[in-house]
Amino acid sequence: MTGPAPTAVVDARGRIKRKLRVSLTDRCNLRCHYCMPEHPRWLPRAELMSNAELLRLVGLFVRTLGITELRLTGGEPLLRADVPALVSELGALRSEGLQRIALTSNGVRLAPVAQALLDAGLDDLNVSLDSITPAVFTALTRGQIEPVLQGIEAAMAAGLPLKLNSVVIKGANEGEVLPLMQWAKARGLPLRFIEFMPLDGRQGWANDKVVTEDEIIAHLAPHHRLEKLPRSSDPATYYRVDGDYRIGVISTISKPFCASCDRLRLDARGRLYTCLFSAVETDLLTPLRAGASDAELLALIRTAVWNKPAGYAEQPGYVERPITMHHLGG
């Protein structure tokens, strides 16, 4: 028997929230400069949510607030050995309204657990792949590409649906746009390019380092037939390639889509961020540990969501805040 139907959580601009991203850890085994500081300082483990705490908070979002899609992020979530077990536990929320459990990974540790993730009930995953050229990949990440490719192959062999995400940075990997698209197309792997956002860990972002959606398409147009598809609520604009393949471009900088944002983010410390660019957080873990009731926690969540800012479209540029992307999750 299930409880009453959830009431959608909505902000002051009428945007209903359906998706929750939950960071499992701030730790990562790569050092992508658009995400990670040069010398990261990891959070003490005692400050991170336990599985029981995470399950209680996520349960409130699903059971009472109408969240239907959940994505596990990091840092690198697969640095935690218990992710398949956690996915299985979260699966119990499907009877409460949860429809999808996804995961975002850099792929380095994916190969050994791909089958276990599928068996646990993971619906799909995103793998970050900013280059298909080994030397360029290493320059961007300080890691090796081979374990990532092995992880992608293992996920495909297991039948675990996946798509690739690629951040494009001028002067670093814009030359990878065409070969990466051709590599993904040959394997039938969905691919989304992402404009470089002012959330990097080393304060190196500048407008002239952004490869815009139009520029990304310009890299591909001389070599492939492209058809722009109608815009939906998805953060990406999609293009049909040669009639039989599709790519997406997430154009946060050149064409912000904040007006349709349906996402919330919970970092590994149980702090709620209503916008990827927000400097304001709402601590849910401290009151939870102090004995707050579900009603008290829900009041905190609803107030935070109601006051969600308009987003990057209204206040472009850097956000001054103490956390970076490896902490909050993408």
SENUZA-686574 format. One record per residue: residue in three letters; z, y, x of N, C-alpha, C in turn. Coordinates in steps of 0.05 Angstrom, whole numbers, plus 5000, padded with zeros to 4 digits. Example, Ala and Ser with C-alpha at 12.3 -4.5 7.8 and 13.67 -1.06 7.14 Angstrom:
BEGIN
ala515648865264515649105246515649345264/ser514249555257514349795273515750015258/
This chain:
BEGIN
met500049765017500050005000500050255018/thr498350435012498150685028499450915014/gly500051125029501351365017499351535003/pro500251774996498451964982496152054999/ala494052134986491652225001492352465018/pro491252475043491852705060490752965050/thr491953185057491053445051489653565075/ala487153645073485753745096487153985109/val487253985135488354215149486154405156/val486554665149484454865151485555115164/asp483755255178484655505191483955745173/ala484755985182484456225165481556295161/arg479756175177476856235174475456015157/gly477055835145475855635127474755395141/arg475355365167474255135182476154895178/ile475254675166476854435162476754275187/lys479054165195479254005220479153705213/arg477253575225476853285221477153125247/lys477153255270477153105295479453195313/leu480752995325482953055343482352915370/arg482553075391482352965418485152955431/val485852725442488452685453488252605483/ser489352765500489352715529491652515535/leu490952295549492952095556494252145583/thr492952305600494052365627492452595638/asp493752745657492352955671491152845697/arg491752605704490952485730487952405729/cys486652415752483852335753483252235781/asn481252055782480451935808477852055819/leu476852275806474652435817475652715820/arg474052885833474853165837472553355830/cys471553335806469353505796470353795796/his468953975810470054245813470054405788/tyr468354325768468454475743470754395725/cys472354205734474554105719477154115734/met477154035759479553985775480054195796/pro482454295799483154475821482754325848/glu482554485869482254375896484554195903/his486954275896489354125902491054095876/pro490353905860491753875834494653795838/arg496253885820499153805819499553655793/trp500153405796500353235772502953285757/leu502853255731505153285714507053055719/pro509653105719511652885720511252695696/arg511452435701510852245680512852275656/ala515252365662517252405641516452615621/glu514652795629513653015611511452925593/leu510252685598508052595582508952445558/met507352445537507952295513508051995519/ser510051865508510051575508508151475487/asn507451225487505651115466506851155438/ala509551105436510851135410510651425400/glu511051615418510851895411508051975403/leu506151875419503351935413502551815385/leu503451575380502751445355504051595331/arg506451695335507651845313506152095307/leu505452245328504052495323501252455312/val499752265324497052205314497252115285/gly499251955279499651855251499952085232/leu501352305239501652535222498952665217/phe497352695239494752825236492952665218/val493052405220491252235203492352205175/arg494852125173496052055147496352285128/thr496952525140497652755123495652985125/leu494253005147492653245152489653185151/gly488852945145486052885140484252855165/ile485552815189483952755212482652475210/thr480052465214478652205210477452095237/glu477252275257476052185282477952255305/leu478352055323480252085345478752025371/arg479052195391477852145417480052155439/leu480251955455482151935477480852045502/thr482252235515481152365539483152375561/gly482652525582484452565604484252845614/gly484452885640484252695662482452455657/glu482952245671481451995667483251805652/pro482751755626484551585610484751305621/leu482651195634482750915643484450885667/leu485751095678487751055698490250935686/arg490450945660492650805646491750515640/ala493350325648492550045644492749955615/asp494250105599494850015571492950135550/val490650245559488850365539487850175518/pro486949935525486149745504488349695484/ala490749655493493049605475493549845457/leu493250085469493650335453491450355432/val489050295439486850305420487350115396/ser488349875403489049685382491249785364/glu493349915375495450025359494450255341/leu492750425352491650635336489850535313/gly488750295317487050185296488550135270/ala491250115271492750085247492450325228/leu491650555240491350795224488750795207/arg487050595211484550585196485250555166/ser487350415159488050385131489250645120/glu489850845138490851105129488751315128/gly486251245136484051445135482551485161/leu483651375183482151405208479551245207/gln477351375215474751245213473551175241/arg474451315262473151275287475051315310/ile475051135330476651165354474651165377/ala474551375393472651405415474251465440/leu472851465463474051515488472051655506/thr473051835523471451975543472451895571/ser470651805588471351695614469351785635/asn470251785660468351835682466951575690/gly467851345679466551095683467350935708/val468851055726469550925751470950655747/arg472750655727474350405722473650275696/leu471150325687470350225661469549925662/ala468149845683467049575683469049355677/pro471449355689473349135683474449135655/val474349355641475649375615473749415592/ala471249435597469249495575469549295552/gln469549035558469748835537472448855523/ala474648905538477248925525477449165507/leu476149385514476149615497474649555470/leu472349425473470949345449472549165431/asp473748965444475348765429477748905415/ala478849115428481149255417480449435393/gly477849485390476949645367475849915373/leu475249965399474050225406471250235394/asp470650455380468050485367465850575386/asp466450745404464450845423465751005445/leu464151065466465251225488463151405499/asn464151615512462451805527463051755557/val460951745573461251725602460051975615/ser461652105632460652335646458852255669/leu456452355670454552295691452852545696/asp453652695717452352945722449952925741/ser449452695752447252655770446652355771/ile444152285776443352005781442651965810/thr442852185826442352175855444952145870/pro445351925885448051875897449152115913/ala447452245929448552465946449352705929/val447852765908448552985890451052915875/phe451252665866453652575851456152615868/thr455952525893458252545911459052835916/ala457053005920457553295925459053415901/leu458353325877459653445853462453325848/thr462853075854465252935845467052835868/arg466052835892467452705915467952415911/gly466352295894466552005889463851875893/gln463751615888461351455891460151385864/ile457551385862456251345836456251045828/glu456250865847455850585841457950465821/pro460550525823462350425803461750535775/val460850775773460150895747457750745735/leu455750695751453450545741454150265732/gln455950145748456949875740458449885714/gly460050095710461450125685459550155661/ile457450315665455450355644454150095637/glu453349945658452149685653453949485639/ala456549495646458449315633458849385604/ala458949645598459149725570456749645554/met454349675565451949595552451849295547/ala452649145567452748855565454648755544/ala456848905541458848835521458048915493/gly456049085491455249195465456949425455/leu458249555474459949785467458250035467/pro457950165444456150405442457150625461/leu455250755475456050965493453951175494/lys454751415501452851625507453751765533/leu451851895546452352035571452652325567/asn454452455581454752745582454252845610/ser452753065612452153175638452453475638/val454353575654454653855657452653955677/val451154165671449054265688449854535700/ile449854555727450754795741448554885760/lys447755135757445655255774446555245803/gly444855155820445455135849446854885856/ala447354715837448754455842447154215833/asn446354215807444953975798442854025776/glu441854275775439754325754437254165760/gly436854085786434653915792434853625782/glu437253555772437753295761437053265732/val436353485719435853475690433653285683/leu431353305696429153135690429652845698/pro430452785723430852505730433052375715/leu435152515708437352405692436352335664/met434752515652433752465625431852215626/gln430152205646428351975648429751715652/trp431951725668433551485673434851395648/ala436051575633437451505608435451415587/lys433151545585431051475566430051185571/ala429651115596428750845603430650635594/arg433250705591435250505584436150535555/gly434950725541435650775513438450885509/leu439451025529442251135528442151425518/pro443651485497443751765488444851945510/leu443752185512444552365533444852645521/arg447052785530447553055522448053225547/phe446553445550447053635571449053845561/ile450753945579452854125571452654375589/glu452554605577452554855593455254885607/phe455154985632457555025649459255235635/met461855155630463655335615465755455633/pro466855695626468755825643471555705641/leu471655445647474155295646474555135671/asp473055195692473155045717475855075731/gly476454875747479054875760479355055784/arg477155185793477155335818476255625814/gln476055705789475255985783472556055795/gly470755865795468155915807465955975787/trp466655975761464656015740463556305742/ala460956325736459756585733457356545715/asn456556755700454256735682451756635696/asp451356725721448956645735448956355744/lys451156215740451255925746450755755722/val450455885699449955735674447055675671/val446355415668443655335661443655315630/thr442355505617442555515588440855295574/glu441355275549439755075533436755125536/asp435955375535433055425537432055355565/glu433655395585432855325613432755025617/ile434654885605434654585606432154475594/ile431454585570429054495557426554565573/ala426654795587424354875603423954685627/his426054565637425854365658424354115649/leu424554055623423453805612420753845600/ala420154075589417754125573415154065587/pro414854125614412354065627411753765629/his413753595625413453315630413653135605/his414753255584415153095560414653265535/arg413953135513413553265488416253295474/leu417053535468419753595456419453715429/glu421153615410421153725383424053795376/lys424654045371427354125364427954025336/leu430353905333431153795307432953985292/pro433153965266434854145251437754135260/arg439054355261441854375270443754255249/ser445754115258447853995240450554105249/ser452653975239455354055247456153955275/asp454553785286455053675313454953905333/pro456553905354456554115374453954135389/ala452353935390449853935405447454005387/thr445454135398442854165386441153935397/tyr439753805379438253565388435253615388/tyr433953465407431053475411430053195411/arg427753145397426452895399424552905423/val424552705440422952695464420852475461/asp418352555463416152365462416152195437/gly417352295416417352155391419151925388/asp420451825410421951575408424751595421/tyr425651835429428151865443429352135435/arg431952165438433252405430435252495451/ile435252755458437352865475438753085460/gly441153155469442653375458443353585479/val443753825471444654035489446954185476/ile449254185489451554325479451554605492/ser450954805476450355075487452655265481/thr455055195490457355355484457055645493/ile455755695515455555965527453256125514/ser450856005514448556165505448256175474/lys449255965461449055955431451555835420/pro453855975420456355865411456255765383/phe457755545378457755425351460555425340/cys462155625348464955645340465355645309/ala463455755295463855795266464055525251/ser463155305264463155045251465154855264/cys466854955282468654785298470554635280/asp470654365283472554205267474454045284/arg474954145309476553995329479254115335/leu481153945342483654015352484153855377/arg486053955394486653805419489653785424/leu490453545432493253495438493353405467/asp494653565484494753485512496753265517/ala496953175542498652945548501553005545/arg502353265544505053335540505753385510/gly503953315493504353345465504253635456/arg502553795469502254075462499454115448/leu499554235426497154265409495654515417/tyr493054485423491154715427489054705405/thr488854915390487054915368484154985376/cys483855085400481155165411481055095440/leu478754995449478454925477478955165495/phe478455405485478755645502481455795496/ser483155685480485555825472487655835495/ala488956055497491156085516493856025502/val493755965476496155925460496555625455/glu498955525460499555245455501855225435/thr502055005422504354945404505654685413/asp508054705423509454465433510454295410/leu509454055408510353865387512253655398/leu512053605424513553385436516553455439/thr517153705447519953785449521453765423/pro520353885401521853845376521953555367/leu519853405372519853115365522252975379/arg522453025405524652905420527353005412/ala527453245400529953355391530753265363/gly529053095351529652985325528353115301/ala526253275306524853405284523753205264/ser523953285238522853115217519753145216/asp518452955202515652975199514853245185/ala516453325166515853575152515953815171/glu517853815189518154035209515754035228/leu514953795237512653785255510153865241/leu509753785216507353855201507254155197/ala509554285193509554575189508654715215/leu509454615238508554725264505554695266/ile504554465260501654405262500054595244/arg500854605219499354765200499255065207/thr501555165217501655445225499755495249/ala499855305268498155335292495155335284/val494455145267491655125259490755365242/trp492555455225491855695208491155925226/asn492555955249492156185267490056125289/lys488555925285486455855305484656095310/pro484156165335482356395341479456335334/ala477856545333475056515326473556345347/gly474456355372473256195393471756355413/tyr470156215430468756345452466756555442/ala465656515418463656705408464856985405/glu467457005400468757265396469957375422/gln470857195440472057285465470957115488/pro468557185497467357025519468657085545/gly468256905564469356935591471756765596/tyr473056805619475356645627477756685608/val479256475606481756485592483956455613/glu485756645613488056625632490156445620/arg490456215632492556025624493155835647/pro495455705646496355545669495055275671/ile493655185650492454915652489454935655/thr488254725666485354705669484354465654/met481754405656480554205640481653925644/his482353865669483353595675486053545660/his487353755652489853725638489453715608/leu487753895598487353915569485453705558/gly483453625574481453445564479153605552/gly476653495554474353635546473853615516/
